[in-house]
């Protein structure tokens, strides 16, 4: 019989709707039930494409005796971390503080007052590798709750007090009266010191930073490209190019269908963890497009376009948004058992190549993609790579082989897809697709970005400029947006306006950012991850560090800065500068965990530059000036394009940056500005390019 999750909209929660565990969604009613029964709460947090979440579900939550014990002695609450990042953040902080590590599934035991007292992640069904079994954990917690309730309460209270007394890692400066002072914006020395730290962590042999496992450092790469554009640093560009090439040639990149897996389990980018996340691919699509813009790299162009095409082909929903993720696991082709194995959809054996391509082409493909009899993955299968810098097959043959393999792969059982539309990640996708479409003359990609933006306005945004975090099948969920939703959606809208010239997207971004200033900003300029009127948890989350995506804090700084450049708004620029104060402390210490903040800092230090292009929208010269501006590598540059003023009394322009701009000798013109102070306008694209390439 379905449990209470059957009425939820989260695909992750629905995966557990048929479990024998009597799950509750996170709700006051669940904790009321725990108080009524006098039992603790098991909080289990995961997400739909999480491999070990699936493993623990099969081993424990689908097991009748385990479920029976849970139902008798606990109230069990299941949370989708992608739907409720606030809950995930608060309890993950407690898990990491107590155990020194974290991950998903996250397993936390709570009092009926939602206070945590015991923590873990994945627990196996039987003891192994020094870990107790899940049943042992449950029995131990039950005994402690029954026999030592007062001690459990003291532990829980101490944990909550410790969390509430924690300050931000970088520290908030104090004023002369001892109160919180406004953080100071970063200087030119801060990104330089961060670059030195990245140089020490850089893997000069295999690309990337640190050792295994390796995650795509998309935000770090964006910082490096912006730093090189502002300063001319050869070291920054070399690290970015080497890392992008290593990833693009490795198994972490889908050599047939485009798109990147979540991470590589090894240090050489060979064997991925196969789940594909929307946010990774949106961020990396934009990075590779920006790398092409900076260098003209053919590899970067191909990867940017293939990743964009992957997003539209594989991740787009019927409503025009983008789904959250593709699972790592799928059924083994031709097996018939229904058993799901990680990577089964993506890997190949030599025999499988021969079956699809024939002997001769299979031999070429095996050499080209690094497929060997021993394999790079399990049971003799190989992850496709491009291990050699020299092409082994001519372009026509490569295209034919890839098309045939891709068609054959389409016949395999597909990985599951989490169709949940997350506002923040769709904002990232809008920015990536709009810019990639503009750079490579792909209006279909720009249209896909516009469709997603329309969905966010129609479905996720209410009349008070408040966002819902998620939607499914065109219906908004009930959970409030968090800071990253407002920031990333605003970022996407501003990028879309720069490409399309439609000022309404600047207006929508302004509404969202005004909500950030009112509901997410502390008096000293620091930012909270949840609004001041959001559901109260045991701690209001506040984290400036970037992880798999830009933190809400640094993303808000970037969007606020860009919006100020479009509108001349001093309050928005000042808010961005205060938010970037965190970069002064964290940049030199932990540059990989504040990389988006460093990228935004590069924009701040460069201006950012503002380009107003004025001319009839269908005039070729307007289009040429607009394209020249979009292809500039100036960090954080904003572009507005619009019709020349008609001269009518009381005429309003859509974007303030265009106000007062006129044609030059009756020809379309471009104005390059900083803080709304402009150079002489030009009608010549070459001159515009020269104005935009000067380094600060």
C-alpha positions in Angstrom: 0.0 0.0 0.0 1.5 3.4 -0.9 2.8 5.5 2.0 2.3 9.3 2.4 4.9 10.1 -0.3 2.5 9.0 -3.0 1.0 12.5 -3.0 4.3 14.3 -3.4 5.6 15.9 -6.6 9.3 15.1 -6.1 10.4 12.2 -8.3 12.8 11.2 -5.5 10.1 11.0 -3.0 7.8 9.2 -5.4 10.6 6.5 -5.8 9.9 5.7 -2.2 6.1 5.8 -2.3 5.8 2.0 -2.5 8.4 1.3 0.2 7.1 -0.7 3.2 8.5 2.1 5.3 5.7 4.4 6.5 7.4 7.5 5.2 6.3 11.0 6.0 7.3 14.1 4.0 9.0 16.9 6.0 6.0 18.5 7.7 4.8 19.7 11.1 2.5 16.8 11.1 5.4 14.3 11.1 6.9 15.9 14.2 3.5 16.1 15.9 3.2 12.4 15.3 6.6 11.7 16.9 5.6 13.8 19.9 2.3 11.9 20.2 4.0 8.5 20.0 7.1 9.5 22.1 9.5 8.2 19.4 12.5 9.8 17.6 12.5 10.8 14.0 14.6 9.2 11.3 15.5 11.9 8.7 16.7 10.4 5.4 17.9 12.9 2.8 18.9 12.1 -0.8 18.1 12.8 -4.4 16.8 10.8 -7.4 20.1 10.3 -9.3 22.1 9.4 -6.2 23.6 5.9 -6.7 24.1 5.1 -3.0 20.7 6.4 -2.2 19.3 3.7 -4.6 21.6 1.1 -3.0 20.4 1.9 0.6 16.8 1.9 -0.6 17.0 -1.5 -2.1 19.0 -3.0 0.8 17.1 -1.4 3.7 14.0 0.6 2.9 12.5 -2.1 0.7 13.3 -4.8 3.3 10.2 -5.9 5.2 11.8 -6.6 8.6 13.8 -3.4 8.5 10.7 -1.4 7.5 8.7 -3.0 10.3 11.3 -2.0 12.9 11.3 1.5 11.6 7.6 1.8 11.6 7.3 0.5 15.2 10.1 2.6 16.8 10.5 5.8 14.6 8.7 8.3 12.6 10.5 8.2 9.2 10.8 11.4 7.2 12.2 11.5 3.6 13.5 14.7 2.1 14.7 15.5 -1.5 17.8 17.6 -1.0 17.2 19.3 -4.4 13.7 20.3 -3.3 14.7 21.4 0.2 18.4 22.5 0.1 17.8 24.5 3.3 17.0 21.3 5.3 19.9 19.5 3.7 22.3 22.4 4.5 21.4 22.7 8.1 21.6 19.0 8.9 24.6 18.4 6.7 26.5 21.0 8.7 25.7 19.0 11.8 26.8 15.7 10.1 30.1 17.2 9.0 30.8 18.8 12.3 30.2 15.5 14.1 31.8 13.0 11.7 34.2 15.1 9.7 32.5 14.0 6.4 29.2 14.1 4.6 27.4 12.8 1.6 24.2 11.2 0.5 22.1 9.4 1.5 22.3 11.5 4.7 20.9 9.7 7.8 20.1 11.8 10.8 18.2 10.9 14.0 16.2 13.8 15.5 14.1 14.5 18.6 10.4 15.4 18.0 11.7 19.0 18.2 13.8 18.4 15.1 17.1 18.5 17.1 19.7 16.1 15.8 21.5 13.7 18.1 23.0 10.9 15.9 24.4 11.1 12.4 25.6 9.1 9.4 25.3 8.7 5.6 25.1 5.3 4.0 24.7 2.3 6.3 25.0 -1.2 4.8 22.6 -4.1 5.6 25.4 -6.0 7.3 28.5 -4.7 9.1 31.4 -4.2 6.8 34.5 -2.0 6.4 34.2 -0.9 10.0 30.7 0.3 9.5 27.8 -1.0 11.6 24.7 -2.3 9.8 21.7 -0.1 9.4 19.7 -2.5 11.7 22.4 -2.2 14.4 22.2 1.6 14.2 18.5 1.5 14.5 18.6 -0.8 17.5 21.3 1.3 19.2 19.3 4.5 18.7 16.2 2.9 20.0 17.9 1.6 23.1 19.5 5.1 23.7 16.1 6.8 23.3 14.4 4.4 25.6 17.0 4.0 28.3 18.9 7.3 28.2 16.3 9.8 27.0 17.6 12.6 29.2 21.2 12.1 27.9 19.9 12.1 24.3 18.1 15.4 25.0 21.2 17.0 26.4 23.3 15.9 23.4 20.7 17.3 21.0 20.4 20.6 22.9 24.2 21.0 22.9 24.4 20.3 19.1 21.8 22.9 18.4 23.5 25.5 20.6 26.8 24.8 18.9 25.3 25.3 15.5 23.5 28.4 16.5 26.7 29.9 17.9 28.7 29.2 14.8 29.9 32.2 12.9 30.9 32.3 9.3 34.3 30.8 8.6 35.7 34.1 7.2 34.5 36.1 10.2 32.4 39.3 10.1 34.4 42.4 10.7 33.3 44.6 13.6 33.0 48.3 13.8 34.3 50.6 16.5 31.2 50.1 18.6 31.6 46.4 18.4 28.7 45.8 16.0 29.0 44.1 12.6 30.7 46.3 10.0 30.1 46.2 6.3 32.7 43.9 4.6 35.1 45.7 2.3 35.1 44.8 -1.4 38.1 42.9 -2.8 41.1 44.5 -4.4 43.4 43.6 -7.3 45.6 41.7 -4.9 42.9 39.2 -3.9 42.5 37.3 -7.2 46.3 37.4 -7.7 46.8 35.6 -4.4 43.9 33.2 -5.3 45.7 32.3 -8.6 48.8 31.4 -6.7 46.8 29.0 -4.5 45.3 27.4 -7.6 48.7 27.0 -9.2 49.8 25.0 -6.2 46.8 22.7 -6.4 46.9 22.3 -10.2 47.6 18.9 -11.7 50.0 19.7 -14.5 49.9 16.2 -15.8 46.2 15.4 -15.9 44.5 18.8 -15.6 42.2 19.8 -12.9 43.0 20.5 -9.2 43.8 18.0 -6.5 43.5 14.2 -6.7 40.8 11.6 -7.0 37.9 11.9 -7.1 37.9 14.9 -9.5 34.9 17.1 -10.0 34.6 19.4 -13.0 35.9 22.8 -11.7 33.5 24.9 -13.8 33.5 28.0 -11.6 37.3 27.9 -11.1 37.7 27.7 -14.9 35.4 30.7 -15.3 37.5 32.7 -12.9 40.7 31.7 -14.7 39.3 32.8 -18.1 38.1 36.1 -16.6 41.4 36.7 -14.9 43.3 36.1 -18.1 41.1 38.5 -20.0 41.6 41.2 -17.4 45.3 40.7 -16.7 46.7 38.8 -19.7 47.9 36.0 -17.3 49.3 33.1 -19.4 49.3 30.8 -16.4 45.6 31.3 -15.8 44.8 30.5 -19.5 47.1 27.5 -19.5 45.4 25.9 -16.5 42.0 26.5 -18.0 42.9 25.1 -21.4 44.7 22.0 -20.0 41.8 21.2 -17.7 39.1 21.7 -20.4 41.0 19.5 -22.9 41.6 16.7 -20.3 38.0 16.6 -19.4 36.8 16.8 -23.0 39.0 13.9 -24.0 38.3 11.8 -20.9 35.5 9.4 -20.0 33.8 12.0 -17.9 32.6 13.5 -21.2 30.0 11.5 -23.2 31.9 11.1 -26.5 28.7 10.0 -28.3 25.9 12.1 -27.0 27.6 15.1 -25.4 27.4 16.3 -21.8 29.4 15.6 -18.7 29.0 13.0 -15.9 29.0 14.2 -12.3 32.7 13.4 -11.5 35.6 11.1 -12.2 36.4 8.5 -9.6 40.1 8.6 -10.7 42.5 11.5 -11.1 42.8 11.1 -14.9 39.1 11.8 -15.8 38.8 8.3 -17.2 36.0 6.5 -15.2 33.1 8.7 -14.3 30.3 8.5 -11.8 27.7 8.4 -14.5 24.9 10.5 -13.3 24.4 13.7 -15.4 23.3 16.8 -13.6 21.7 19.8 -15.2 23.8 22.3 -13.2 27.1 20.7 -14.2 26.2 20.7 -17.9 24.9 24.2 -17.9 28.0 25.6 -16.2 30.4 23.6 -18.4 28.5 24.5 -21.6 29.1 28.1 -20.7 32.7 27.6 -19.8 33.6 25.8 -23.1 31.7 28.5 -25.0 33.8 31.2 -23.2 37.0 29.2 -23.8 36.2 29.2 -27.6 35.5 32.9 -27.3 38.9 33.5 -25.8 41.0 31.1 -27.9 39.0 29.9 -31.0 39.6 26.3 -29.9 37.8 23.9 -32.2 37.5 21.4 -29.4 35.9 23.9 -27.1 33.4 24.9 -29.8 32.5 21.2 -30.4 32.0 20.5 -26.7 30.0 23.6 -26.0 27.6 22.8 -28.9 27.4 19.1 -28.1 26.6 19.9 -24.5 24.0 22.4 -25.4 22.4 19.9 -27.8 22.5 17.3 -25.1 20.6 19.7 -22.7 17.9 20.3 -25.3 17.7 16.7 -26.5 17.9 14.8 -23.2 17.0 17.3 -20.4 14.2 19.5 -21.8 10.7 18.9 -20.5 7.5 19.2 -22.4 6.8 22.5 -20.7 10.1 24.0 -22.0 12.1 23.8 -18.8 15.0 21.5 -18.0 14.9 18.4 -15.9 17.3 18.0 -12.9 19.3 14.9 -13.6 19.8 11.6 -15.4 20.5 8.5 -13.2 23.9 6.8 -13.2 22.2 3.4 -13.2 20.3 1.6 -15.9 19.4 -2.0 -16.9 22.1 -4.0 -18.5 21.5 -4.3 -22.3 20.3 -7.7 -23.4 20.4 -9.0 -19.8 16.7 -9.5 -19.3 17.0 -9.6 -15.5 16.0 -6.0 -14.9 19.1 -5.5 -12.8 20.3 -2.0 -12.8 24.1 -1.3 -13.0 25.9 2.0 -12.9 27.1 3.1 -16.4 25.4 0.3 -18.3 24.0 2.7 -20.8 27.3 4.3 -21.6 30.1 1.6 -21.7 31.2 -0.6 -24.6 33.0 -3.9 -25.1 35.0 -4.7 -28.3 32.3 -7.3 -29.1 29.5 -4.7 -28.8 31.5 -2.4 -31.2 31.8 -5.2 -33.7 28.1 -6.0 -33.5 27.2 -2.5 -34.4 30.0 -1.5 -36.7 31.5 -4.6 -38.3 35.1 -5.8 -37.9 36.9 -3.0 -39.8 35.1 0.0 -38.4 35.0 -1.5 -34.9 38.8 -1.8 -34.9 39.1 1.9 -35.9 36.5 2.9 -33.3 38.2 0.9 -30.6 41.5 2.6 -31.3 39.9 6.1 -31.6 37.9 5.8 -28.4 40.3 3.8 -26.3 38.2 0.6 -26.1 40.4 -2.4 -25.1 39.8 -6.1 -24.3 40.7 -5.4 -20.7 38.4 -2.4 -20.5 38.5 0.7 -18.3 35.4 -0.2 -16.4 33.8 -3.3 -14.9 33.6 -6.7 -16.7 35.8 -5.7 -19.6 33.7 -2.8 -20.7 35.3 0.6 -21.6 34.2 4.2 -21.1 34.7 6.0 -24.4 37.6 8.5 -24.5 39.7 10.5 -27.0 43.1 9.5 -25.5 45.3 10.7 -28.4 45.7 14.3 -29.6 45.9 13.1 -33.2 42.6 12.1 -34.8 42.7 8.4 -35.7 39.8 8.7 -38.1 39.0 11.3 -40.7 36.1 13.6 -39.8 33.5 12.0 -42.1 34.3 8.5 -40.7 34.2 9.8 -37.1 30.8 11.3 -37.7 29.4 8.1 -39.2 30.8 5.9 -36.5 29.5 8.2 -33.7 26.0 8.3 -35.3 25.8 4.6 -35.6 26.9 4.0 -32.1 24.6 6.6 -30.7 21.7 5.1 -32.6 22.5 1.7 -31.2 22.8 3.1 -27.7 19.3 4.7 -28.1 18.0 1.1 -28.2 19.4 0.3 -24.7 17.4 0.7 -21.6 17.7 4.4 -20.7 18.7 5.8 -17.3 15.9 7.3 -15.3 15.3 11.1 -15.5 14.3 13.3 -12.6 11.8 15.6 -14.4 11.7 18.1 -11.5 12.4 21.6 -12.8 14.7 23.5 -10.3 14.5 27.2 -10.7 18.2 27.9 -9.9 19.6 25.3 -12.3 17.2 26.4 -15.1 18.6 29.9 -14.6 22.1 28.5 -15.2 20.9 26.7 -18.3 19.2 29.8 -19.7 22.5 31.8 -19.4 24.5 28.9 -21.1 22.1 28.3 -23.9 21.5 32.0 -24.7 25.2 32.7 -25.0 26.1 29.5 -26.8 23.3 30.2 -29.3 24.4 33.7 -29.9 28.1 32.8 -30.3 27.5 30.0 -32.8 24.5 31.4 -34.7 22.1 28.9 -33.2 18.8 30.7 -32.8 17.2 27.4 -31.7 19.3 27.4 -28.6 18.4 31.0 -27.8 14.7 30.0 -28.3 15.2 27.1 -25.9 16.6 29.5 -23.3 13.6 31.9 -23.9 11.1 29.0 -23.5 12.7 28.1 -20.1 12.6 31.7 -19.0 9.0 31.9 -19.9 8.2 28.8 -17.9 10.0 30.2 -14.8 7.9 33.4 -15.0 4.6 31.6 -15.6 5.1 28.8 -13.2 7.7 29.6 -10.6 7.2 33.3 -10.0 4.2 34.9 -8.2 2.8 38.4 -8.3 5.0 39.4 -5.4 8.3 38.4 -7.2 8.6 35.4 -4.9 9.9 32.2 -6.5 8.9 28.6 -6.0 11.9 26.3 -5.9 10.6 23.5 -8.1 7.9 22.5 -10.6 6.8 19.2 -12.1 4.7 18.8 -15.3 4.1 22.5 -15.3 2.8 22.7 -11.8 4.8 24.6 -9.1 5.7 22.8 -6.0 4.9 24.2 -2.5 8.5 24.9 -1.4 9.8 28.5 -1.3 12.8 29.4 -3.4 16.1 29.9 -1.7 18.8 32.5 -2.4 20.4 30.6 -5.2 17.1 30.4 -7.0 16.7 34.2 -7.1 20.3 34.8 -8.0 20.7 32.2 -10.7 17.4 33.0 -12.3 18.3 36.7 -12.3 21.6 35.8 -13.9 19.9 33.8 -16.6 17.4 36.6 -17.3 20.2 39.2 -17.6 22.2 37.0 -20.0 19.1 36.4 -22.1 18.4 40.1 -22.3 21.9 40.7 -23.5 21.5 38.2 -26.3 17.9 39.0 -27.4 17.7 42.7 -26.6 14.5 42.2 -24.8 14.5 44.6 -21.8 11.7 42.8 -20.0 14.2 40.2 -18.8 16.1 43.0 -17.0 12.9 44.1 -15.4 12.1 40.6 -14.2 15.7 40.2 -12.9 15.3 43.5 -11.0 12.1 42.3 -9.3 13.9 39.1 -8.1 17.0 41.1 -6.9 14.9 43.5 -5.0 13.5 40.5 -3.1 17.1 39.5 -2.4 17.8 42.9 -0.9 14.6 42.9 1.2 14.4 39.3 2.4 17.8 37.7 2.2 20.3 40.5 3.1 21.5 41.1 6.7 22.2 44.7 7.8 25.9 44.3 7.4 25.6 43.1 3.8 26.0 39.4 4.4 23.4 37.1 2.8 21.3 34.3 4.1 20.3 31.2 2.1 16.7 31.5 3.1 14.3 34.4 3.3 13.5 36.1 6.6 9.9 34.8 6.3 10.8 31.2 5.4 10.1 28.2 7.5 12.2 28.4 10.7 14.7 25.5 11.1 17.1 24.9 14.0 19.5 27.3 12.2 19.1 29.8 9.4 21.6 28.6 6.8 24.2 31.0 5.6 27.1 29.7 3.5 29.2 31.8 1.0 31.3 28.9 -0.3 30.8 27.5 -3.8 30.3 23.8 -4.1 28.9 22.0 -7.2 27.1 25.3 -8.1 27.8 28.9 -7.2 26.6 29.6 -3.7 23.5 31.7 -3.5 25.7 34.4 -1.9 28.3 34.7 -4.7 25.6 34.2 -7.4 23.6 37.0 -5.9 26.8 39.2 -6.0 27.2 38.6 -9.7 23.6 39.2 -10.6 23.4 42.4 -8.5 26.6 43.7 -10.1 25.3 43.0 -13.6 21.9 44.5 -12.9 23.6 47.7 -11.6 25.5 47.9 -14.8 22.3 47.7 -16.8 20.4 50.2 -14.7 22.9 52.4 -12.9 21.4 51.4 -9.6 23.8 52.3 -6.7 22.0 50.2 -4.1 22.4 47.1 -6.2 26.1 47.8 -6.9 26.8 48.5 -3.2 25.1 45.3 -2.2 27.3 43.4 -4.7 30.4 45.0 -3.3 29.4 44.2 0.3 28.6 40.6 -0.6 32.1 40.2 -2.3 33.8 41.1 1.0 34.0 37.4 1.6 36.4 37.0 -1.3 39.0 39.0 0.6 39.4 36.3 3.2 38.4 33.1 1.5 40.0 33.8 -1.9 43.6 33.4 -0.8 42.8 30.5 1.6 40.4 28.4 -0.4 40.1 29.7 -3.9 38.4 26.5 -5.2 35.5 27.0 -2.8 34.9 30.7 -3.6 35.7 30.6 -7.4 32.4 32.2 -8.5 33.1 34.9 -6.0 36.5 35.4 -7.6 34.9 35.4 -11.1 32.5 38.1 -10.0 35.4 40.0 -8.5 37.1 40.0 -11.9 34.0 41.7 -13.3 34.0 44.2 -10.4 37.6 45.1 -11.0 37.0 45.5 -14.7 34.1 47.7 -14.2 32.2 45.7 -15.5 32.1 47.2 -18.9 28.8 48.2 -20.3 28.0 48.2 -24.1 25.0 49.9 -25.5 24.3 49.1 -29.1 21.7 51.4 -30.8 20.2 50.7 -34.2 17.3 49.2 -36.1 17.0 45.6 -35.0 17.0 44.3 -38.6 19.9 46.4 -39.8 23.0 44.2 -40.5 25.3 46.8 -38.9 23.4 46.6 -35.7 23.8 42.9 -35.7 27.5 43.1 -36.4 28.1 45.6 -33.5 26.0 43.4 -31.2 27.9 40.3 -32.1 31.2 42.0 -31.6 30.1 43.1 -28.2 28.9 39.6 -27.2 32.2 38.0 -28.3 34.2 40.3 -26.0 36.1 38.5 -23.2 35.9 41.5 -20.9 34.9 40.0 -17.5 31.2 40.3 -16.7 30.5 42.6 -19.6 26.8 43.5 -20.0 25.3 44.3 -23.4 22.1 46.1 -24.2 20.8 46.5 -27.8 17.8 48.5 -28.9 16.1 50.8 -31.4 17.3 54.4 -31.6 15.0 56.9 -29.9 12.2 58.2 -32.0 12.3 61.6 -30.3 8.7 61.4 -29.0 8.0 63.3 -25.8 8.1 61.2 -22.7 9.6 58.2 -24.6 10.8 55.4 -22.3 13.6 53.0 -23.1 13.4 49.4 -21.9 17.0 49.3 -20.4 18.4 52.4 -18.8 21.8 51.7 -20.3 20.3 52.7 -23.7 18.9 56.0 -22.5 20.2 59.0 -24.4 22.1 56.9 -26.9 21.7 57.9 -30.5 22.9 56.9 -34.0 26.2 58.1 -35.3 25.9 59.8 -38.7 22.6 58.0 -39.1 24.3 54.7 -38.6 24.0 52.1 -35.9 26.5 52.8 -33.1 28.0 51.2 -30.0 28.9 52.9 -26.7 31.4 51.4 -24.3 30.9 52.6 -20.8 31.9 52.0 -17.2 29.6 53.2 -14.5 27.5 54.8 -17.2 30.5 57.0 -18.3 31.1 56.2 -21.9 33.9 56.4 -24.5 33.1 58.1 -27.8 30.5 56.1 -29.7 31.6 54.1 -32.8 29.9 52.7 -35.8 32.9 50.5 -36.6 33.1 47.0 -35.3 36.9 47.0 -35.4 37.0 50.1 -33.2 34.5 48.6 -30.8 36.6 45.4 -30.5 39.7 47.6 -29.8 37.8 49.4 -27.1 36.8 46.2 -25.4 40.1 44.4 -25.5 42.0 46.9 -23.4 43.1 45.2 -20.1 42.8 46.8 -16.7 
